[in-house]
Amino acid sequence: MAQKTPKGFRLHVGIFGRRNVGKSSLLNAVTRQFVSLVSEVAGTTTDPVEKPMELLPLGPVLFIDTAGVDDIGSLGEMRVARTRQVFDRTDVGVIVCQAGEWDEFEERILNELRQREVPVVVVFNKSDLGQPGERLLADLDEQKVIWMKTVANKSDGVFGLREALIKAAPDDFVNAPRIIGDLISPGDMVMLVMPIDKEAPKGRLILPQVQTVRDILDSDACCTIAKENELTAAIEGMKEPPVMVVTDSQAFEQVNADTPADVQLTSFSVLFARAKGDLTAMVAGTTAIDSLKDGSKVLVAEACCHHPIEDDIGRVKIPRWLRQRTGADLEFTTVQGRDFPEDLSSYSLVIHCGACMFNRREVLSRIVRCRKAGVPITNYGLTIAYSLNMFERVLQPFPDALAVYQETRAGQEVEQQESSSVS
């Protein structure tokens, strides 16, 4: 069976617009496949429809055809809510309107995308039935918004749209952060510690492990793999120690004890905090753990929808480690997939998983939402390392993030001293 690029590493192109303006026809024309149902009946598309494809020279892309955001009725409201979730993970937004029909509705979509700093391509579809106004086109040009004219059901203008999407692709996709490749050199040996627990798919490795191995190979480096109870023997059997040990965060305590002090140590989850989000922001957020007290509410966010096991990391292990670290009676809420709360104000901390199933845009959107709400955010690996008092060692491969942590801690100590002197 052919292996596909995971969704989280694809450019996400969200297609937005009113009902029945030809969004689905446009997607079918771009992908050259009958992906979305097409009908003269408004509201044919209900849930967002996803179609992965290769868009050269960019590579893997995920098109998301949304329900019309002018949908009506109770079901319509639910469809619109699903559509609005797509904004959070859109790398390039495509606004489709019928040529000659642009008003405040399309302006709101454009403003929403521009506020999120998402590149936009405007498509005036059904241009055989009407033309956009010259003043509108001048306004779009002034805002440096790319626009196209198409007749989707005839494939007119579709080739130009593909070129426009390539041109609009954001730099942070084209030059996306590496997982580990920029931390190592060609020929380096990296030791990967991979516990095999009940959540690991039978016969397969979990996605972050696979993606890390691929990035090591792409960097012309080497890796060897062991389970946590085999690490000592594996290192002793090497002619030279590895330049870095990367472990599953759940095995931090044992792996930290068994890894030589002069070998850098981190985890898959910490690597993904950087590759999929903002490591420095999450490092700063991690220090909020020490501010948790009895009754503090902690939100645990999982990108995937796995079936929880008996000793689940997000529901059992992390709550246990945090309670041990803080000595506080904390309240935990767990959400999965894209069920991220609109109102974060009641939470004292958000702890996100490594987000291997999400693209970087969606993780950054969640970080921004937490920042606006004044709620610190961290992730699984950082939380575990902090709770086990090994935070600085885990951050050694990331000098900038380590400096942020040390500065944050120094500031907190000054505040504590000033507070003590006043009291």
N, C-alpha and C positions, 0 to 999 in steps of 0.2 A: 504494500500500500504506500502511495506517495506521501512523503512527510511535508506538512504545510508549516509555514512560518506562523508562530503563535500570534494571536490577535494583538497582544500587548506590544509587539514589535512592528506593527503595521501603521502606516499613516492613516489616520481616521478622517474620512471625508464625510461630513454631515450634510445631507440635502434637505433644505427647509423651504417652506412656502405654503401658500393657501392650498385648499383642496382643489383637485382637478385642474392644476396648472401644468401637469405633465411631468411631475417629479419621477414617477415610476417609469414612464416612457423614456425619460432621459437616462435613468440608471440602466435600463435594458439596452439602450443604444451605446452607452459608454462601455459596458461590459460585454457587449455583443452576445448577450444571453437573455433568456426570458426569466428574469429574476423576480420581478414584482408584478403582481396582477395589475392589468390596465383595464379601465372601464370608464365609460362616460358618466357613471354614477359617482357623485362626490363622496369622498370618505372611504374609498375602496381599501386603501392601506390603513390597517389598524395599528398593530405594534410595529416598531421600527424593524425594517428588513435589512439584514446585513449580507454583503457580498464581498468576499476577499478576491483579489486579483493581483496580477503583476502589472505595474504601470512603469515601464522603462522610460528613462534611466533611473527613476526613483527606487524601483523595486516593489516590495509588498505593500499593498494598500487595502484598506477596509472601507467600502462604501456603506453608508447607513441611510437608507431611504425612510424618512419619517412620515408619520401621519400629519395631515394638514393642521397647522397650529391655529386655524380659525374654526376647528371642529366644534360642534354644538351638542347640547344634551348631556346627560350624566355619563354615558359612555364616551362622548366626545371629550369631556373634561379629563377622564382617565387617559385617553389617548394623548391629549395635550401634555399631561404630566409626564408620560413616558417620553414624549418628544423633547421636553425641556431637560430631561436627564442627559440627552444626547449632547446638549451644549457643553456639558462638563468634560466630555472626552473628544471633542471635535478639534482636530489639528488644522483643518481647512474647512471653512463653511461655504456651501453653495446655496445661494438664494435664488429660487426659481420663481419667476412670475410670468404671467402672460404679457407679451409685448404690448405696451401702451397702458398697462394697469399697475401703476405704482403709487402707493399713498402711505399714510402713517403706519399701516400694518407692516409693510416691508421695511420701512424706516426703523421700526422697533426691533425687528430681527437683525438688521444691519448694526444698530447701536449695541444690541446685546453682544454680538460677536466682536465688535470693535472694542468694547469695554473689557472684554476678556483677552484682547490683543491677539485675536484669531484672524489669520488672513482670510479674505473674502473674495469669492468670485460670484458675480451676479450674472444670471442667465435669463435673457429675455426669450422665452420659449414661444412657440406658435407665432414666430415673426412673419409668417406668411399671412397672418390675419390682422396684424397691426404692428406699429413701430413705436419704440420708446421716444420720449420727447428729447429734443436737443439740449434743453436746460438740464434735464436729469442726467444725461450722459456727461455734460460738462461738470456737474456737481460730483459725479462718481470719479471722473478723471482728476478733479482737484483733490479728492480724498485718497487718490492713488488706489482706487478699487478697480480691479480687473472686471470687465464686463464682456459678455458674448451674446450673439444672437443665434438661436437655433430653431430648427423644426425637428423635434426629437423623433417623431414617428416616421420621418424620412431620413433620419441620420444626418441632416444638414447641420453643419457647424460643430459636429461632435469631435472631429479631429482637432479643431482649434481649442475645444474645451479641455481635451487631454493635455495639450500644450500649456494651457492656462493653469491647470492644476499643478503641473510640474514647476512652473514659474512661481506659483504661490506657496509652495511647500516651505514651511518655516525652517530657519537655520538649525533650531534645536532638534529637528528630525534628521536633516541631512547630516549634521555633525552631532549626533546624539552622544551622550556620555557613555563611555565604555563600562562594562561590568567590572573587569579586572585588568584588561589589556594594557592600560596606561600605567599600571602599578608594577608591572613586571617587564623584563627584557627578554629578547629572543634567547632561547636556550635555557632559561630559568626553569627550575623544577618547583611546582606547587603541590602541596599535599592537601587533598580534599578529604574531609572526614564526613562520611555519610551514614548516619545511623539508619537502620532499616526498621521503621516502626509500623504500626498498624495502618497509618494513614498513607504510607507509600503504596502506589498502585502495584499490584502483583505483576512481576515480570518487567517493571519499568522503574526508572528513577523519576523523582519529582522535577518539575519544570525548571526551578532555579538552578538545580544541579546541572542539568543538561545544558542550559544556556551558558553557565559559567565555563563548563568544559569546552564548549564551542568557542568562546571568546579567548580562552587560553590557546587553543589550537590556531585560531586566526592570528594570534600574536607571535606565532612560531616558538612558543614555549611548550613545556611538557607538564604533565600532571600524573600523579599516582593517587590511588583511592584506597581508603581503608575505613573500617568501622571504628567507632570510638575505642573499643576494647583492644584493637589491633594497632593503635597509633604508635605506641612505644616501640614495639617490635619492628614496625615498618620504618620508623626513622633510624633505628639502630642498624637496620639492614642496608641503609643507603651509604654510598661512599662519601657524600657530602650532604649536610642537612638541607632541607628545602628552604627557599627564600621566604616562603609564606605558608601558613596553615590556614585553610578556610574550612570552617565547620558548620554544621547545623547548630543554630543557636541553643537548642535544647540540650546540647552536649557540652556547652561552654565550660562548666565547672570541671569536668574530668579532662577535657582537652586542654584547658588552661594549665592544669597541673602537669600534664604529660608533654607539653610543648616546651622545648628549650627556651630560656629567657631571651636569647639573642635571635630568635626566629619570630618574625612578625605573625600576629594572630588576628583574625577577624572572622566574620560569619557571612553566609550567603545573604542573610537578611540585611546586614549592614551594607554590603555591597549594593543591594537593590535599593536601599534608602537613597543612595547617590544616583544610581542609574535610572531609577523611576521617579525620583522626587527631588528633594532638596535636603541633602545630608546635614548641612550646617543648621538649617531651621529645625530639623528633627533633633539634632544634638542639643540645641538650646532648649527645645521643648522637654527633653528627657529630664532636665534638672528640676522640672516642676514636680517630679515624684516626691521630692523631700518636703513639698508644701501640702501634700495630701494629708487629710485628717479624718477623723470619724465622720461618716456620712458623705464624704466626697464621692461624686459620681464619676465613673470612668467609662468611656465608650470604647469598646473593642470592635474594630472594623475589619472584616474579612472580605477580600476581593472575590474569592471563589465560594462556591456553595457546597462544600464537602459535608459529608455526614459526620457529625461529631462522634468521637470515640470516647472511651471511658476516661482517659487521662489527656483530654484535648488541650492543646497548647493555649488557645485563646480563652477557653472557658474554665480551665482547671489550673494549669501550671502557672500562667502569668498572674492570675489573681492570687495564687498561693505565694509566689515570690514577692509580689508587691506588698501583701499583708505582712510578710516576714520582714521586709525592708522598712516599712513605715510604722509597723505596730498598730495600724489604724483599721477600723472596721469600715471597709470601702464597699460601695455599691457598684456593680458591674452590669452593663448592658451590651449585648452583642448584636451586631447587624451583619448581614451578608450581602454579597453582590453589590448592586447599586442602590440598596435601601439605606442611604446615608441621610440622617435627619436634617430637615431644613433648619430647625432651631437647635443650636448647640449651646445656648446660654447656660443651661443647667449643669453642664459637664465641667469638671476641673481638669480633665486630661482626655485626649483622644490617642489611642494606641492602634496603629494600622499594621496590617500584615505586610509582607514584602511586596505585595501587589504584582506578582509575576503575570497575572491574568489581565492587568490593566495596562493601558498605554500611559506614557509619562504625563500627557496633558491632563488626564483625569486625576492622577495623584496630585499634581500641582494645583488643580482646581480645588481639591479638598484642603490642601495646605492653606490656600488663600482664604477659603471660607472659614477655616479655624482662626486665621489671623484676624479677619474682620470681626469675628465673635469674641476675640480676646481669649481664646482657648488654646493652650499649648498642645502640640501634636508630636508624637514620636512613633517608633515602630517596634515590632516584636524584638528583633535582635538587640537594638539599643536598650530597650527596657530590661531585657534579661541581663545584659552585661552590667548595667547600672545597679540592678538589684543584687547582683552577685559580687559587687565591688571590684570589677575588672574593666571599668569603662575606659580608662586611659590606655591600657594595653590594646584594647580592641580598636581604638582610634589611631594608633601609631601609623598605620599605612596612609592616613589622611591628615597631613599636617595642618591644613587650613581648618578642618573641623575640630581637631584637637586644640588648636589655638582658641577657637570660639568657646570651647568648653572651659578651658583654663581661665579665659577672661570672664566668662559668666560666673564661674565659681569664685573668682577673686572679688567680683562686684557683690556677690551675695554675702561673702564673708565681711566685707566692709559695712554693708547694710546691717548685718547682725551685730557687729561691734558698736555701730552708732546707736542701734536700738537698745543694746544692753547698757550703754553709757547713759542714755536718756532715762531709762527706767531706774 
